[in-house]
């Protein structure tokens, strides 16, 4: 689909905002929004980043609202997520851009208390742009994780790829529409949400849906540049705890770490079987902990895994989407315990920390075609698609049947890494594709 004169104006407006987009990303990266439950000493909070986004959205012409997270949000939504998390000072920021969009926008206003009917519909369509503010921790980061500087046509720092660059991409796309003198009806909802990372299971996005913030479609601003996705894997997170018997290292006892290694060896075989799937389903050992001193035989040890699973592995009559894979994992651990005299008498304890569900909109869905055509227009080719990791996008489709496609601009090999970055060319390309797809989606109901 060749770009029209109006669409070319929109793309030109994105081009003009490249430096502004990079500058906003840098400002966000320089703010520590590490998830409070990062598991290391770098834990922060999303609040200062959310306040920056509030100001930016207001300046761009949005009606700005805070959306709190209920204490039991995971239970309310039937999602297995981490327990006992505090939401004090951790809220979502919603920017509501009411259409028609003509000229350069208007000053925005704050709405400290969202109206009861957040889902009230207007003429035209409602499009949601969703992205998370929290990041993983920075322990082991090489250099300054909050530097937010540009080198080698890349912007460096924690969260640059996952997912602060995407926050800037989304806002830039909206600004381009505001400045291109387009005539559209409907509404764009920009969501900056909390608790996607660090065993978070999308509490912020769930809270927005629970509050009645819905739309006709969603662009999830996450994932790899040039790779729009219509689905993602599910992920379950087990914690396996093994008991031993403490004692002096010179006298001996039952070493819990050594017994944990018995279980790990069995899980390693499970991992290899899942690695052989098409495509491979990762099983990652992300945490292992045990012991206090070399002179003491440890009495307890534990480890935590992320286990990816495919949509095809979801059961239809099970309590959670990942229950079938959970049972497989439990069987592997039980078999290993039965073969060990100590573990047979002292079975390992498995606690399931989360089940982030997979999703997939139907192949050829209009929202996917729209994204693919927008990327093809900007890139000159049809991009590949796909996402092995999990993202908040799943909740839109699974809970509200809102068609959702991922349109991130990140470099996924750099996400969560010791030297995270985002490529400036990818940001520009993605902002153009998001702006173009948003315009075409909204224009389809305006004529």
DAMO-V948510 format. One record per helix or strand. SS is the DSSP state (2 for helix, 1 for strand). FROM is the first residue (numbers start at 1). TO is the last residue. If there is no record, write none. Layout:
ss;from;to
SS;FROM;TO
SS;FROM;TO
This chain:
ss;from;to
2;5;16
2;18;29
1;34;34
2;47;59
1;63;68
2;73;76
1;91;98
1;109;111
1;125;132
1;135;135
1;149;151
1;154;156
2;160;179
1;186;193
2;203;210
1;217;220
1;224;224
1;229;229
1;231;232
1;234;243
1;245;245
1;247;248
1;254;254
2;256;275
1;283;290
1;296;297
1;300;309
2;311;313
2;323;338
2;341;345
1;349;356
1;359;360
2;366;379
2;393;400
1;403;406
1;410;410
1;421;423
2;424;443
